[in-house]
């Protein structure tokens, strides 16, 4: 079996030499033991880096035929860079992982064995989150619970460390959405799958490319790209507010017509205005998020553009966009 490893890289110059060294050792060992084919390779996807990462990738390609470099035309984001690598890699099985060495390389052999035993998709799942801060652990657990509650297929404690066979990759290619959330798309493919568990390591070098802002954006994509439940919640909320407003209006009318206790006051006017206005604005905001998704989908713009591919053989006709 020819194995391809796909690694999105954005400003990873500090840690890339170390992960390249470890991957060469790992693949050489697997090749020597007959686990994978001699032609197995590593695809390094430069996602518009500005720190000289591409120059380093070119030097790695020049040193070893095991490396293939893919340079995107600009920074397209982690998910699209990952998709570019998955679309370009030529292995019988493709494993995606991050460049920060937090994904334990030792479970790659377990992934290969699981694939040989018939699993088309093998998920790398964290055995625990003890290394995370309390806030990150708590928010992660709540987020996975929210997605499951909304009916989104999701593998808890799984990021983008996974093995995919050719059938799964072909199925993934049929998904054309621009708002890409691979953690939700891949479980929808429906092929036979399994999980291997590992302990996530500390980042080897550099800093996280997923600050809170990007994590929130990815989280919103995960909800709005897969579940219509928020839209239905608006309808339920609107119905509930309508019923309450009707009851209050009837009560106010009764006070006005049948008692002498009706005193004009700002509260009876201001509070409903603010209450209904807040509900309306919240509802419009949620609807607007979905409208924005529709707007992006209807453009049919390419999700990534490949400027250059270096290394390997037979890649001259590779896809230049996706």
Helices and strands as residue ranges (DSSP letters): E 3-9, H 13-32, E 41-46, H 53-63, E 67-72, H 78-88, E 93-98, G 105-107, H 108-116, E 121-126, H 134-149, E 158-165, H 166-172, H 182-185, G 186-189, E 193-198, H 212-224, H 229-258, H 266-299, E 306-310
